[in-house]
Amino acid sequence: TSPGGTTIAGLKALEEGKLTATLMAAVEAATLRAKELGKKK
């Protein structure tokens, strides 16, 4: 954490913009694609 709450303020702004959900969806999509590619071997 940081003095004065600068970190939490930034994290709140990211969450309000739905960035967390977008990043999670991107990681999930990449994981699923990697599994598909792994099955082709």
C-alpha positions as CSV (number, residue, x, y, z in Angstrom):
1,T,0.0,0.0,0.0
2,S,1.0,3.6,-0.3
3,P,0.7,6.7,2.0
4,G,-2.6,8.5,1.5
5,G,-4.3,5.6,-0.4
6,T,-3.0,6.3,-3.9
7,T,-2.8,2.6,-4.7
8,I,-6.3,1.8,-3.7
9,A,-7.6,4.9,-5.5
10,G,-6.0,3.6,-8.7
11,L,-7.3,0.1,-8.2
12,K,-10.8,1.5,-7.6
13,A,-10.6,3.5,-10.8
14,L,-9.6,0.3,-12.7
15,E,-12.4,-1.7,-11.2
16,E,-15.0,1.0,-12.0
17,G,-13.8,0.8,-15.6
18,K,-14.3,-3.0,-15.6
19,L,-10.7,-3.5,-16.4
20,T,-10.4,-6.4,-13.9
21,A,-13.2,-8.3,-15.5
22,T,-11.7,-7.7,-19.0
23,L,-8.3,-8.9,-18.0
24,M,-9.8,-12.0,-16.4
25,A,-11.7,-12.8,-19.6
26,A,-8.6,-12.3,-21.7
27,V,-6.6,-14.7,-19.5
28,E,-9.3,-17.3,-19.6
29,A,-9.6,-17.0,-23.4
30,A,-5.8,-17.4,-23.7
31,T,-5.8,-20.4,-21.4
32,L,-8.6,-22.2,-23.3
33,R,-6.8,-21.6,-26.6
34,A,-3.6,-22.9,-25.2
35,K,-5.4,-26.1,-24.1
36,E,-6.9,-26.4,-27.6
37,L,-3.4,-26.1,-29.2
38,G,-2.0,-28.6,-26.8
39,K,-4.5,-31.2,-27.9
40,K,-3.4,-31.0,-31.5
41,K,0.0,-32.6,-30.8
